[in-house]
Amino acid sequence: MDVVNDAGQGMERAFKALYERYAGPVYAIVIRYLRSPDLARDVVQDIMIKLWERQETFARAHDLEAYLFTAARFRAIDVLRAASRSEALKSEITRQFQDNPPYIDDEALHRDYRLFIQRIVSELPPRSREVFRLCREEEKSYAEVAEALGISRNAVRNSMVLALSRLREATLKEWGSTLPLALLLLGALKR
């Protein structure tokens, strides 16, 4: 790509062209995760500044678009991690999620969330998997699940505790925070 080669040579005009071409799509990815326009704009600025600072590296990049879109996702997740340590940031993200619920047509993000949850749930013992599916995906009460499976209500509760504990651990390990898990379970499983 000529624009990338020009940017690698330090030309501001080329960088401006890169910014104009990619800032919008990068913003679209970040806003899906954060729902906060201010935070999303900050993340886009950070990514584009890094691109400018490391222009020699990107002059040799074969797929700049893939790099930028991956960087956008990872940086948004980093902001969610930071939110777990900052009450102000946590409040801002939570408020934005309440004010701007997930997009109905946001299939890629929804798919990522569902795949993450499915991967963790698939690692559960069979009974816990079935209990989780009935409680979360079919929205049955513990009493209804207990009756359907012929087990006690306490066994249903224990299976759900195990499932949610594993999801919480995996979220903490992969994202550094349990905040995304709460947001995932509220929105992703009800579709």
Legacy VTK file of the C-alpha trace (Angstrom):
# vtk DataFile Version 3.0
C-alpha trace
ASCII
DATASET POLYDATA
POINTS 191 float
0.000 0.000 0.000
1.539 3.292 -1.083
0.054 5.227 1.826
1.751 2.894 4.317
5.068 3.252 2.499
4.710 7.023 2.528
3.920 6.950 6.273
7.015 4.816 6.812
9.009 7.664 5.297
7.559 10.047 7.896
5.253 12.005 5.673
2.520 13.759 7.602
0.235 13.842 4.584
0.331 10.064 4.373
-0.414 9.741 8.061
-3.392 12.051 7.669
-4.648 9.815 4.850
-4.220 6.741 7.077
-6.060 8.472 9.898
-8.932 9.496 7.645
-9.179 6.005 6.224
-8.984 3.982 9.458
-10.098 6.164 12.388
-13.792 5.574 11.671
-13.618 1.781 11.382
-11.335 1.560 14.452
-13.786 3.740 16.393
-16.668 1.457 15.333
-14.886 -1.540 16.851
-13.970 0.210 20.092
-17.410 1.727 20.699
-18.943 -1.761 20.537
-16.919 -2.735 23.577
-16.931 0.479 25.584
-20.177 2.219 24.587
-18.586 5.499 25.698
-17.891 7.903 22.838
-15.292 9.812 24.890
-13.390 6.663 25.878
-13.642 5.284 22.344
-12.204 8.490 20.851
-9.335 8.342 23.359
-8.575 4.742 22.382
-8.607 5.612 18.674
-6.214 8.500 19.342
-3.885 6.198 21.303
-3.835 3.624 18.518
-3.198 6.206 15.825
-0.454 7.887 17.874
1.277 4.522 18.277
0.978 4.028 14.544
2.683 7.374 13.973
5.398 6.733 16.577
6.222 3.338 15.061
5.810 4.266 11.442
8.992 2.476 10.347
7.565 -0.798 11.624
4.267 -0.297 9.849
5.899 0.659 6.576
6.704 -3.043 6.291
3.292 -4.214 7.521
1.501 -6.509 5.137
-1.937 -6.056 6.639
-2.220 -2.752 8.453
-6.001 -2.999 8.616
-5.870 -6.329 10.451
-3.312 -4.895 12.867
-5.423 -1.810 13.590
-8.643 -3.779 14.093
-6.913 -6.264 16.396
-5.261 -3.417 18.310
-8.673 -1.771 18.688
-10.193 -4.879 20.258
-7.270 -5.469 22.602
-7.053 -1.822 23.634
-10.799 -1.744 24.381
-10.381 -4.839 26.554
-7.454 -3.120 28.297
-9.758 -0.208 29.112
-12.291 -2.652 30.571
-9.499 -4.137 32.702
-8.537 -0.681 33.913
-12.187 -0.042 34.742
-12.083 -2.838 37.288
-9.465 -0.812 39.200
-11.060 2.616 38.788
-14.464 3.427 40.244
-14.840 6.495 38.015
-14.064 4.539 34.844
-16.255 1.626 35.950
-19.139 4.055 36.548
-18.651 5.689 33.136
-18.661 2.365 31.275
-21.623 1.026 33.242
-23.573 4.230 32.591
-22.796 4.064 28.889
-23.918 0.422 28.693
-27.186 1.384 30.371
-27.680 4.420 28.120
-26.564 2.609 24.964
-27.578 -1.044 25.092
-25.757 -3.475 22.790
-26.570 -3.097 19.115
-29.140 -5.606 17.927
-27.199 -6.143 14.700
-23.787 -6.310 16.324
-23.249 -9.892 15.247
-19.448 -10.042 15.466
-19.222 -8.874 19.070
-22.187 -11.002 20.098
-20.560 -14.011 18.416
-17.277 -13.390 20.282
-19.109 -13.214 23.614
-21.175 -16.330 22.907
-18.099 -18.289 21.791
-16.243 -17.297 24.958
-19.163 -18.372 27.150
-19.709 -21.577 25.157
-16.036 -22.486 25.439
-16.051 -22.137 29.210
-19.409 -23.868 29.622
-18.259 -26.764 27.407
-15.516 -27.468 29.938
-18.048 -27.948 32.760
-19.232 -31.383 33.908
-22.236 -32.541 31.846
-24.812 -31.934 34.599
-23.557 -28.402 35.266
-23.594 -27.698 31.525
-27.218 -28.787 31.265
-28.246 -26.818 34.351
-26.524 -23.691 33.031
-28.202 -24.055 29.638
-31.643 -24.426 31.178
-31.216 -21.590 33.685
-29.443 -19.018 31.502
-30.394 -19.804 27.950
-33.959 -21.047 28.498
-34.448 -18.777 31.540
-35.989 -21.509 33.692
-36.124 -21.149 37.466
-34.097 -23.419 39.740
-37.330 -25.209 40.744
-38.261 -25.823 37.083
-34.781 -27.148 36.291
-34.779 -29.375 39.375
-38.116 -30.873 38.357
-37.121 -31.312 34.702
-33.840 -33.066 35.582
-35.126 -34.966 38.623
-32.575 -33.411 40.979
-32.852 -31.237 44.058
-33.075 -27.453 43.896
-29.843 -27.381 45.931
-28.083 -29.481 43.260
-29.224 -26.943 40.649
-27.888 -24.095 42.783
-24.544 -25.876 43.264
-24.226 -26.466 39.518
-24.920 -22.799 38.801
-22.403 -21.707 41.440
-19.784 -23.892 39.741
-20.652 -22.609 36.250
-20.622 -18.945 37.234
-17.440 -19.408 39.245
-15.679 -20.900 36.202
-16.950 -18.081 33.986
-15.766 -15.499 36.505
-12.311 -17.134 36.746
-11.955 -17.337 32.962
-13.036 -13.727 32.544
-10.584 -12.588 35.182
-7.801 -14.605 33.549
-8.485 -13.500 29.963
-9.669 -9.927 30.520
-8.275 -9.070 33.927
-11.712 -8.125 35.188
-15.085 -9.588 36.041
-16.871 -6.423 34.823
-17.100 -7.716 31.231
-18.615 -10.969 32.520
-21.443 -9.111 34.212
-22.098 -7.190 31.021
-21.882 -10.342 28.920
-24.289 -12.324 31.007
-26.785 -9.479 31.113
-26.856 -8.978 27.364
-25.341 -11.823 25.409
-27.204 -14.760 26.865
-30.662 -13.275 26.494
-30.546 -13.093 22.681
LINES 1 192
191 0 1 2 3 4 5 6 7 8 9 10 11 12 13 14 15 16 17 18 19 20 21 22 23 24 25 26 27 28 29 30 31 32 33 34 35 36 37 38 39 40 41 42 43 44 45 46 47 48 49 50 51 52 53 54 55 56 57 58 59 60 61 62 63 64 65 66 67 68 69 70 71 72 73 74 75 76 77 78 79 80 81 82 83 84 85 86 87 88 89 90 91 92 93 94 95 96 97 98 99 100 101 102 103 104 105 106 107 108 109 110 111 112 113 114 115 116 117 118 119 120 121 122 123 124 125 126 127 128 129 130 131 132 133 134 135 136 137 138 139 140 141 142 143 144 145 146 147 148 149 150 151 152 153 154 155 156 157 158 159 160 161 162 163 164 165 166 167 168 169 170 171 172 173 174 175 176 177 178 179 180 181 182 183 184 185 186 187 188 189 190
